[in-house]
Amino acid sequence: MTKLLDIAIEAAKDLPAEMQDEIAGILLRFMGEGEGEIYQLTPEEEADLDEALAEAERGEFATDEEVRAMWAKYGL
């Protein structure tokens, strides 16, 4: 497992069960193993994903303060 996927899974463990199930379903559909159609990224989503991966490769992650602000924004 990559470090980024491990970080994402660890973060998801603290979410409510419904959100964990939603994330799991999205991931399974993305891999073509869940119920429903395989999710196809839009060109914009592909560009966003490419940029996010490039940022991760450069070690550019959100600060603890930015993460706390994001969690607070959504009441988590």
LINRALIN-V923414 format. One record per residue. N is the residue number from 1. PHI is phi in radians with two decimals (none if undefined). Layout:
BEGIN
N_PHI, N_PHI
END
This chain:
BEGIN
1_none, 2_-1.32, 3_-1.09, 4_-1.11, 5_-1.14, 6_-1.07, 7_-1.08, 8_-1.10, 9_-1.16, 10_-1.06, 11_-1.15, 12_-1.17, 13_-1.08, 14_-1.55, 15_-1.43, 16_-1.04, 17_-0.95, 18_-1.10, 19_-1.21, 20_-1.07, 21_-1.11, 22_-1.11, 23_-1.09, 24_-1.07, 25_-1.10, 26_-1.08, 27_-1.09, 28_-1.12, 29_-1.13, 30_-1.02, 31_-1.54, 32_1.40, 33_-2.01, 34_-1.65, 35_-1.32, 36_1.64, 37_-1.35, 38_-1.21, 39_-1.30, 40_-1.86, 41_-1.20, 42_-1.35, 43_-0.98, 44_-1.16, 45_-1.14, 46_-1.07, 47_-1.12, 48_-1.08, 49_-1.13, 50_-1.03, 51_-1.17, 52_-1.09, 53_-1.14, 54_-1.12, 55_-1.08, 56_-1.11, 57_-1.08, 58_-1.45, 59_1.39, 60_-1.61, 61_-2.03, 62_-1.11, 63_-1.29, 64_-1.00, 65_-1.10, 66_-1.13, 67_-1.16, 68_-1.05, 69_-1.10, 70_-1.15, 71_-1.07, 72_-1.11, 73_-1.00, 74_-1.77, 75_1.20, 76_-1.91
END
